[in-house]
Amino acid sequence: MMLPGKTRGAALAVLLAALPIAGQAGDPVYDSLEALGEALFFDPNLSMNRTQSCSTCHSPDAGFVDPRETDAGHAVSLGDDGGSLGTRNAPTASYAMMTPPFHLTPDGKWAGGLFLDGRAATLEDQAGGPPLNPVEMGMPDQAAVVDRLRENPDYVAALQALLGEEVFDAPERAYAGMTRAIAAFERTPEFAPFDSKYDRYLRGEYQLTQEEDLGRLLFFSQQFTNCNLCHQLKTSPVDPEETFTNYQYHNIGVPPNPALTHMQGPDRGLLDNPAVDDPAQAGKFKVPSLRNVAVTGPYMHNGVFRDLRTVVLFYNKYNTRSEARQINPETGQPFAAPEVDGTLSMEELTTGPALEDDRIDALVAFLKTLTDARYEDLVEE
């Protein structure tokens, strides 16, 4: 049945009013900082040649580290220009949200901060670093990054809706908005699920094997190992949000990585932090979280060790006079001299007795239980 003309006109007006008008802004595609941050985390357009995003060096499929092969193996990351190499092994972004701001502890030790030398005080500061690093994402300045943000109308709409219409009034304001969004995404359970075998054990959902349980007891015992002197933050060994780092800085005598032929002299670690000028801090690096450690090799700040068991053997060499225990199993030669000598944390390194193979294997078995459920199929037996 045909409606009368006047009625048809009224109905058509209602229909047209319900349709979006071309150019009229609707609800933002990204309705939270977390959702916007996720999009930005995976967007290669924020790099100079549009080839690299945050996720390139912090892949969610690889424990939030860089799985790419370079001329230096997996030790460091390749830059957006396709040729530049970094100077440090990309640390995992897993559980980075738990890192306290860079600060001095009451006993005068540096702790916290992001990057291996703590130069970024907060997660937001860290998120703003790689886009402007010439050997990473390679953008010339904040304004250039903001121009890339402006290319995407969904980013513009979301930032204005979430942080105010004036967010694009100055490049530094929009850039800060971008880093806030990325940091918000990095604070989601995606990065810190606390669902490893160890976590499930604490909840009574998993039974540790005999070897894993021995490793747990050794790890938390100051009588039999020195592990928890640096790799335990909480006072209780059953804290459900233990991150397995005290976030302090130590020189543990890591040898240089001969694969990093582009390095210009030794890496000074904490002394390269602009807030630190004490020569006694040279060669010190932030104690890393051990969560997902079994799937985030290679190890140490320069990626010099490929295998997790080698790392345990390296620590063990400080507590034994056995010549056989001074051999790096990956090279067949004695562990090389420290990259930076003279500032080693010998008190911590020499605490505890030498370990036999069964206890070394037990510690490795326990460390594997710190792997998030999503990565358990990546753990080598």
Secondary structure as GFF3:
##gff-version 3
##sequence-region A 1 381
A	DSSP	alpha_helix	5	18	.	.	.	ID=ss1
A	DSSP	alpha_helix	33	41	.	.	.	ID=ss2
A	DSSP	three_ten_helix	44	46	.	.	.	ID=ss3
A	DSSP	alpha_helix	54	57	.	.	.	ID=ss4
A	DSSP	three_ten_helix	60	62	.	.	.	ID=ss5
A	DSSP	three_ten_helix	96	98	.	.	.	ID=ss6
A	DSSP	beta_strand	103	104	.	.	.	ID=ss7
A	DSSP	beta_strand	110	111	.	.	.	ID=ss8
A	DSSP	alpha_helix	123	127	.	.	.	ID=ss9
A	DSSP	three_ten_helix	130	132	.	.	.	ID=ss10
A	DSSP	alpha_helix	142	150	.	.	.	ID=ss11
A	DSSP	alpha_helix	153	163	.	.	.	ID=ss12
A	DSSP	three_ten_helix	165	168	.	.	.	ID=ss13
A	DSSP	alpha_helix	171	186	.	.	.	ID=ss14
A	DSSP	alpha_helix	197	202	.	.	.	ID=ss15
A	DSSP	alpha_helix	210	220	.	.	.	ID=ss16
A	DSSP	three_ten_helix	227	229	.	.	.	ID=ss17
A	DSSP	beta_strand	249	250	.	.	.	ID=ss18
A	DSSP	three_ten_helix	270	272	.	.	.	ID=ss19
A	DSSP	three_ten_helix	279	281	.	.	.	ID=ss20
A	DSSP	beta_strand	285	286	.	.	.	ID=ss21
A	DSSP	three_ten_helix	293	295	.	.	.	ID=ss22
A	DSSP	alpha_helix	308	316	.	.	.	ID=ss23
A	DSSP	three_ten_helix	317	319	.	.	.	ID=ss24
A	DSSP	three_ten_helix	324	326	.	.	.	ID=ss25
A	DSSP	beta_strand	327	328	.	.	.	ID=ss26
A	DSSP	beta_strand	333	334	.	.	.	ID=ss27
A	DSSP	alpha_helix	346	349	.	.	.	ID=ss28
A	DSSP	alpha_helix	357	368	.	.	.	ID=ss29
A	DSSP	three_ten_helix	373	378	.	.	.	ID=ss30
###
